[in-house]
Amino acid sequence: MIQLRTIILSLLLLLLIPFADVSAQSDKQRQQENWITFAVSMYDKGDFDGAMTMLKSVIDQDPECDAAYYYMALSSLGKRDADAAEVYFRQAVELDHGNFWYRQRLAALYAATNRPELAIDIYEGLLKDFPKKSDLYIQLVELYAARQEFEKALDTLDEIETVFGKSESTAVYRFNFLRGMNRQEEAFKSLEDYNKEYSSPYVLTALADWQISMYNDSTALRYYDEALDIAPDYAPALLGKAETLRMTRKYDGYFEVLEQFVSDPLTPVQGKNDYLTAIIQRTDPKFMKSFTPQMDSVVEKAVQAHPSDSTMMSLAGIWYYSTDRKPEAAKWFRLNADAYPESVGARASLVEFLMYAEMWADLSEEGRQAFEHFPQESAFLELASVGDYNLGRYEEVLELCDKVLEVSPADSSKTLRAWSTKGDIYHRLGDAKKAYKAYDKALKINPDYVYVLNNYAYYLSEEGKNLNKAYLMSRRTVEAEPDNATYLDTFGWILYLQGKALEAKPFFKKAMLYGGKDSAVIMDHYAEVLYALKEYDLAFVYWNLAKKKNVDGDVPDLEERIALRKKDMKK
């Protein structure tokens, strides 16, 4: 009995050993799975570094864990490290070649990094293993097309139709490939044949678009109408027909179809906005003036189709502003801002419109209100200051600049502009000392800020002080922007004041080529230089031109000085 008991106990121990191993292995697997699950959750949250740290721990324990390599690759892509992603994807594929997703993602990476030949190899292999995956065929077709291997693309389309049957998408693909191979008649026939068997708005619209490219407007319109007979609200056909009518100057029909296109609430807003914006921006102003009532109706119907959409309200504002109807435009921009009180973009659109529309009082008020609502956006204060400046409220501008300085980092572009503006305002108020101090603070932030360098130099030249300092600052501006007429004028004028009229002349000649003839001040300066060089006839030519441009009185004593110069010549 003792011997039998010993044998039984030994057998039991032998049986228990594998179960203990299995149990331990099962715990290890569960831990590994938990770690991978946790890593995936970190990846989903955008914590790619944290995910990779966790996954590396998994790999350290199990170098053959294919899932860990796969998610390491995805995390590397999240960090925009395509090279590392490729290494990890390849390791995952090596460990589990039968996994569809590992191979597919590696192929997609090759395609995205412009290595289509490698992507094609993988997709072709995947198709052998997964012949029912329709998206693989399409990806292959697109890769062949990118390499202009149109015959292979056509063969693949044939395979798709063999496996899945004909479809409008394969028909249009074939049509485009044949066109790319310059087999126009064959392309047209292939799509026509498909349309006879399986008529669809998509195919009919493709046929119409092709006819447009061949300048067959009437045939194109026939196809568009056939498409619309099947689907009256099919947006691509409506838009194609509208454009054809516009290009052929059939404007009554154009606006009728366009209204139908914009009135359908199911048509995506973005498409409508893109088209109408393009029309507003590119169309001849005479056209817009002639058809303003019709466009008013189109815009109105677009807004009615999407009454609470911010994009549509902004579009209405842009339309009315482009046709010089500022009150109507302001109404729409305000409606948009009121409808979306938490949208910085909606409020910014309103404030920027007021600036472009030169509605200075409204700009001052709305800019301040916008900043109160969005205190992190000090740009609203800058815009408000533009309104105050144009209203002559210089003290208010200084207050707004101080507010910008309070809320902006010391070395930011906003701080730079605030000090620059304060310098301009102090100079306008006649306080040169404070003006130059403000400019000095701006230049500490950016010593190469040409706007301040120019103004600083010019104001010094006006005072006839520190001309050497002015010269050095102004020289940097013309070196930075050699085609800027204002900077050329400042530099040339400083040279003149230094008694270097001959050196100054070339800078003024260049200024004339780059817009100087639009400025009474610049032409007056040039005339003075020419007068000093005794080129009297040319000097008075420019003074006469300056008089014509001096409608705003930018050169207050111009008439008197010209008269004095004429008297001096007679002496």
Secondary structure, 3 states (H helix, E strand, C coil): CHHHHHHHHHHHHHHHHHHHHHHHHHHHHHHHHHHHHHHHHHHHCCCHHHHHHHHHHHHHHCCCCHHHHHHHHHHHHHCCCHHHHHHHHHHHHHHCCCCHHHHHHHHHHHHHCCCHHHHHHHHHHHHHHCCCCHHHHHHHHHHHHHCCCHHHHHHHHHHHHHHHCCCHHHHHHHHHHHHHCCCHHHHHHHHHHHHHHCCCHHHHHHHHHHHHHCCCHHHHHHHHHHHHHHCCCCHHHHHHHHHHHHHCCCHHHHHHHHHHHHHCCCCCHHHHHHHHHHHHHHCCHHHHHHCHHHHHHHHHHHHHHCCCCHHHHHHHHHHHHHCCCHHHHHHHHHHHHHHCCCCHHHHHHHHHHHHHCCCHHHHHHHHHHHHHHCCCCCHHHHHHHHHHHHCCCHHHHHHHHHHHHHHCCCCCHHHHHHHHHHHHHHHHCCCHHHHHHHHHHHHHHCCCCHHHHHHHHHHHHHHCCCHHHHHHHHHHHHHHCCCCHHHHHHHHHHHHHCCCHHHHHHHHHHHHHCCHHHCHHHHHHHHHHHHHCCCHHHHHHHHHHHHHHHHHCCCCCHHHHHHHHHHHHHC
